[in-house]
Amino acid sequence: MTKKVNYRWRILALLFFATTINYIDRQIIGILKPFIANDLGWDEADYGYIVTSFQIAYALGLVTTGRFLDKYGTRIGYLWAIVVWSIAGMAHAAARGVAGFAAARFALGIGESANFPAAVKSVAEWFPKKERAFATGLFNSGSTVGAIIAPVIVSGITLAMGWQWAFIITGALGFIWIIFWLALYHSPEKHPGISGEELEYINHDFQSRELDNHMTWIALFKYRQTFAICATRFISDWVWWFFLFWIPDYLSKTHGIKMNEVVLPLIVIYTVSSIGGIGGGWISSKFISMGKSIDFARKTTILLCAMIILPVMLVSQAHNLWVAVGLISLAAAGHQGWASNIFTIISDIYPKKAVGSMMGLSGFAGAVGGALSATFIGLLLHITGSYFFIFLTAASVYMINWLILKLSIKQIIPIEIA
């Protein structure tokens, strides 16, 4: 008797591990920032420019990534992306100044820009709508697992071998993933091992016209939903980048903890955020299983996420390390829950062949917001040394997001293509 295999969960595991590696490679700079800054003489503004170079490249990569994925498919797109970002991650070891690090971060941003468009596109291809938010939450939890693992790996390698080897070893992880990707990944229709039953289950709520439908960015801008989703990502994606790139240094400077001591607080923050990402997807899917509409499920979950982020405005006033860690943890969890649902809303609204393009477009908007905020945060900290305004803004933008979605997208349903 042949054992039944649900291949969509194997595909999801590949997406999870790719996202984990993605975040190890991008977060390492934040962990090593105090160490490298002391070694190479960076100031806050220098670091802001380095982070900005990543964000600009991330934005530029998203201009083409979505269309590339829609045209050539996820198998080729993801392969290209992880080769580029793995080589770029290793190249940091050769940098000797701000310009060198900025160049390496730029190349890393180009490669990493494909991760979420490719992963969300894969989920749209492999999962029916009722499972997408939960599946998105699971693969997106790789970002927080990567953020949890990174401090342990990076601090251990750095203290034993030096910060250059931390970049080389973590950068090489992507090449291991490529072996499994090439061996296991195919689209559902072309997968050699998928059963007819699973394929029918995956496709049962897809409209056949979606299979051959392509949309240009110009076509996407015909819909108000596009403006709403891009606006929410523009004003809030930077918050997660801030957590990744500045929180290790914030805890070090404001609470006096050393590099090896920052590991536990970061593990707590990103463990809680991982729970938030999975929980946000689960709550949304649970609402649907209870008979609620997709519109109610997504928007209500986003409102709940926005509410648990609000207390982060008090972080700069917290004098106890673990109070600050707790507030940041809640905010990080809220962000990941929001991300699980905003990514899923794209696959709820747009045809499958347009999901990659819409993810790229909305990601571009988020990356532009992140690039602008990185330079602003660096200069603000260089001039004032205060995090108060930064945390206050971070606390507020998710309620604004919910209002934008509530007012601009009357109902989350598939758009009608002429």
N, C-alpha and C positions, 0 to 999 in steps of 0.2 A: 504494500500500500504506500503511495507517494505521500510524503509529509507536506501538508499545506504550509506555504511560506507567504507571509505578507511583506512583499518587497518594499512597499512604501516606507516601512519603518526602518529598513536597512538604509534606504536613501536618506531618510531623516538623520540617521546616525552619521552619515558622511557630511551632511550639512552642519551638524552640531560640531564635529571635530574641526571642520574648516573654519568655522566661526571662532572656535576656541583658539586655534593657531593664529588667526587674524588678530585677535585681541592680545595675545601674548606679544606678538611682534609690534603692535602699535603702542602698547602700554609701557613697554620697557623704558622708553625715554623719560616717562614721568617718575618711575621708580629710581632711576639712576640720576635724575636731574641734580639733586643736592651734591652727589659724588662728583659728577662730571663738571658741574659749575665750579666747584672748588678747584678741580684739577686744571680746567681750561680758562677759568676766569670769566664765566658768563655772569651777566646781571639779569634782572627780571625782564627787561626789554629785549635782550638778546634771545632769551628763551621764548618770549612771545613771538618773535620773528620766525624762529625755528618751527614752532607749532603752526604758525600761519602758513608756512611753505607747504606743510602736509595738507592743510585744509584747502589751499588753493588747488593743489594737484588732485586732491580727492574730488573737488568740484569739477575740474576740467575732465577727469576720468569719467565722471558720471555723464558728461555731455555725450560721450560716445558709447559707454559701456552698455546701457540699456538697449540701444539699437543693435549693437554688435551681438548681444545675447539673443535678441528676437530674430536676428537674421541667421546666425550660425548655430544657435542652440546652446544649452547650458553646458553640455559635455566639453565642448571646445572652449567656451568662454571662461569657465571656472579654471580649466587647466592653464590657460594663458595667464589669468590673474594671479594664481598662486606661484607660478614660476617667477613672475616679475616682482611680487612683493617679497618673496623669500630671498631672492638675490639682493634686493634693495635693503632688506633687514640686515643681511650679513655685511653689506657695504658700509654700514655705520662704523664698523670696527676700524676702517681706514681713515675716518674723518679726524681732523686735527683742529678744527676751528668752527666758528658759527657758520661760515659759508659751506664747509664740507658737510656738516650735519644738516643744513637746510637742503642741500642737494640730495642727500640720502633720504631725507624725509619726503622730499618731493616725489622721488621715484617710488617710495613706499606708498604714498597716497594714490598714485596712478594705479598701481596693482590692487590695492585694497578696495578701491572704489567699486570693484565688480562683485564683492562678496555678497552684499545684501540684495542687490537686484537679482543675482544668480540664485540665491537661496530662496527668495520669495517666489521667483518664477518656478523653481523646482517644486515648491509646495503647491503652487497653483496647478501644476501639471499632475502631481501625484496624489493630491488629497481632495476629496469633495468638500464643499463649503462648510459643512457642519463640523469638520475636523481641522479646518485651516488655522483658526486662531490658536488652538491648543498646539498644533504642530509648529506654528510660527513661534509660540512661546518656548517650546522645547529647543528648537535649533537656536533661537536667539539667546537662550540661557548659556550657550557656548561663549557668548561675549563676557558674561560674568564669571563663568568657570575659568576662562582664560585670564581674566583679571585676578581671580583668586590664586591660580597656579603661578602666575607671573612673579609676584613678589618672592615666593619661595624659591623658584628656579633662579631668578635673576640675582637675588641677594646671595644665594649659595655659590653660584658660579663666580660672581664678582669678588666676593671675599676670598675665594680659593684661587682664582685664576686671573682676575682683573676684568674691568668692564668691557674690554674689547671682545673677550671670549663669550660674554653673555649675549652679545649681538650675533656672533657667529653660530653658536649652538642653537639658540632659539630660531634663528633664520633658517637653519637647515631642516627644521621639523616639517616644513611644507613639502619637501621632496619625498618624505615618507608617505604623506597623505596622497600624493599624486599616484603612487603605485596602486593603492586601493581604489582610487577614483576611476582610473582607466580599467581596472578589472571588474568593477561592480556597477558603474553608472551607465544607464541608457534611458531614453525617454520611455514612458509606459508602452506606447504603441510599438516600440522597437526592442523592448526588453526580452531576451531569449527565454527567461525563466518564469515570467509572470503568467498567472492562470487567467483564463477567460473570465472567471468569477470576480477576481480582484480588479481586472481592467474594467469590467462593467460597473463595479461598485465605485471606482474612481470617477468614471465618466457619467454616472447616472444623472447628475444635475447640471452637466455642461450642455449648452446649446451648440448644436453642430456647426452653426455659422461662425462660432468663435474660433474654430480650428484653422480657418483660412484667412482670418481677418488681421490686417496690419494697420497700425495707426502711426502717423508721423507726429512729431511734437507739435507742429502747427495744428493738426487735427485735435490733439489733446486739449489745446487751449480754447477750443470751442465750447468747453464744458466748465461750468462754475465749480464743479467738484475738483477740477485740477487746481484752480486758484486756491481753494480752501485748503487742500492737503499740502500744497507747496508752502502756503503761509504758515501753517502750524509747524512744519519742519524747519522753516527759516528762523522762527522765533524761539525754538526750543531744543534743536539738536545740539547746540553749543553747550547745554548744561551737562550732557553726558561726557562731552570732550573735556569739559572743565573738571569733572570728577576724575577722569583718567589721567589728565596731564598735570593737574595742580594739587589734588588732595594729598598725595604723599608728601609734597613739599610743605603744604599748609600744616599738616599734623606735625611735621618736623620742626617748623619754625615757631608755631604757636603753642605747642605742648612739649617741646624740647626732647622728642624721642629720636633715637638714632636709627640708622638704616635697618639694622637687624630687628629693632623693636617695632618698626612700622608694619611688619609683616602681619601680625595678628589683627590689628585694626583694619587693615585692607582686606584680609580674609573675611572678617565679619561683615564689612560693608558690601562686598561683592557676593557673599553667600546670601545675604538678605535680598540683594537686588536680583539674584537668580530666582529666588522664591517668588519675588514680585513679578518677574517676567513670565514664569510658568503659571503663576496664580492668575495674572491678568488674562492670559489666554484661556485658562480653565474656566474662570468665572464667565467670560463671554460665551464660551461654548456651552456652559451649563445653562445659562439663560435661554439659549436656543433650544436645548433639549427639554426645557420646561415649557416650551411652546411660545416663548417670546420671539419677536421679530429680530432679524439681524440688526436693524436700525436701533432698536431698544438695547440689544445686547452690547453692541460696540460703544454707543454713546454713554450708556450708564456706567460701563466699566471704565471708560476714560474719565468720567466725572469722579468716580471713586479714587482713581489713581491721582487725579489733580488734588483731591482733598488731603491725601496722606503726604503730599509733597509740601504743603503750605508751611508746616513747622520748621522747615530748613532755614527760614529767614532768621531763626534765633541762634544759628550755629556760631556766628562770630561773637556772640555774647556769652557762650558757654565756656566756663573756665575748667570744667572737668573733661578730661579726654574722652571718657566713655559716653558722656552725655552728647558731646559733639559727634562721636562715631555713630551713636544711635540715631540722631537726627539726619545725618548724611545717609545712613543706611536706608531709612524710610524713604527719603527722596530718591535714592538710586532705585529702590524697588518700584516706586511709583512711575519713574521714567521708563523702566523696562516693561511694566505692565501697559503703559501708554504705547510704547513702541510695538509690542505684540499686536495691539489692536489697530494702530494706524497702518502698519504694514498689511494687515489682513483686509482692511477697508479697501485698499487698492485692488486686491484680487476679488473683492466682492463687487466692485463697481465696473472694472475695466475688463475687456475681453482678454483671454489668455495670451494671445499674441501681442498684446499691448502692455502686459504687466511689467516686463523688463524695461520698456521705454518709460513707463510712468514711475517706476521705482528709480530709474536713473534721473528723471526730471525732478522728482521731489527730493531725491538725495542731493542733487545739485543745489537746490534751494537751501537745504540744511547745511551743506558744506560751505556755501557762501556766507551764511549766517555764522558758522563756526570760525571761518577765516577772519571775518571782521571782529568777532568777539575775542579771538585769541590775541590779536594785536592790542585791542582795547584793554583787555584784562592785564596783559603784560605791562603796558604803559601806566595803567591805573595803580597797579601794585608798586611799580617803580617810583611813582610820584607820591602816593599816599600811604602805602604799606597796609591798607585796610581792605578786608574782605566783606565788609558789611553790605555795601551796595550790590556786590556780586550775588551774595546769597539771597538778598531781598528780591532781586530781579528773577533769580532762578525759581524762587517760591511762587512767583506770580504768573509766569507765562503759561502754565498748564491749564489754569482756569480760563485764561484767554483762549487757549486752544479749543477747549470744550465749547466755548461760546461761538467761536468761528465755525466749528462743525455743526453746532445746533442751528445756527442762523443761515449758514450758506448751503448746507446739504440737508434739505428737508426730509429726505428719506434715502437710506443707503440701499439702493437697488441697482442692478446692472443698467448701464446707460444704453440707450437705444441708438444703434448705429444706422445711419441712413444708407 
